Amino acid sequence: MFAALFLVPDVAVAAFLAGPRIGSIVYNALHTTLGPLLLIGAGYGAGRSLFVQMGLVWLAHIGFDRALGFGLKYASGFAATHLRMADFPKR
């Protein structure tokens, strides 16, 4: 289950087919820590360990992406991230 859930946030990459602006919004929404933290808190509060586990897997995915250098996306394109400023054109 961990392996299957670990890759779920990466389906957000498909949103880039609608354009870089929409793609970056969807990708960033699934790759920020707020969502999994809310899921963990709600799961804990409701006594639902499955939700807590899902939130932890989601957080692990985000951490793994950051460790590999994949950051939050800018609307200028998929390669432009908050971790790779060198990808921006020089002015």
SVG drawing of the C-alpha trace seen along z (x, -y; Angstrom):
<svg xmlns="http://www.w3.org/2000/svg" viewBox="-14 -42 36 44">
<polyline fill="none" stroke="black" stroke-width="0.4" points="0.0,0.0 2.9,-2.4 4.3,-2.0 1.0,-2.6 0.1,-5.7 3.6,-7.1 3.2,-7.8 -0.3,-9.3 0.7,-12.9 2.6,-12.7 -0.6,-12.3 -0.6,-16.1 2.0,-16.3 -0.9,-15.5 -2.4,-18.9 0.5,-20.4 -1.4,-19.2 -3.8,-22.0 -1.0,-24.5 1.8,-25.6 -0.3,-27.9 -3.0,-25.3 -0.3,-22.6 1.7,-24.5 -1.4,-25.3 -2.5,-21.6 1.1,-20.3 1.8,-22.8 -1.5,-22.0 -0.5,-18.3 3.1,-19.0 2.8,-21.3 2.7,-20.0 -0.6,-21.7 -2.7,-18.9 -1.1,-16.0 -0.9,-17.7 -4.6,-18.4 -5.3,-14.8 -3.1,-13.5 -4.8,-15.9 -8.3,-14.9 -7.5,-11.3 -6.0,-11.5 -9.0,-13.5 -11.5,-11.1 -9.6,-8.0 -9.0,-6.9 -5.5,-5.5 -5.8,-4.9 -6.0,-8.7 -3.0,-9.3 -1.0,-6.6 -2.1,-8.2 -1.0,-11.6 2.4,-10.2 2.9,-8.6 2.0,-11.9 4.5,-13.7 7.2,-11.1 6.5,-11.7 6.9,-15.4 10.2,-15.0 11.5,-12.5 10.7,-15.0 12.5,-17.8 15.6,-15.5 15.8,-14.8 15.6,-18.5 12.0,-18.7 10.5,-21.8 7.3,-23.7 6.6,-24.8 6.3,-28.3 3.8,-29.1 6.6,-29.7 7.1,-26.0 7.6,-22.6 11.4,-22.9 11.2,-26.3 11.0,-25.5 11.7,-27.2 14.8,-24.9 16.2,-25.5 16.6,-29.2 19.2,-28.5 16.4,-27.3 15.1,-30.8 16.3,-32.8 18.8,-35.5 17.6,-39.1"/>
</svg>
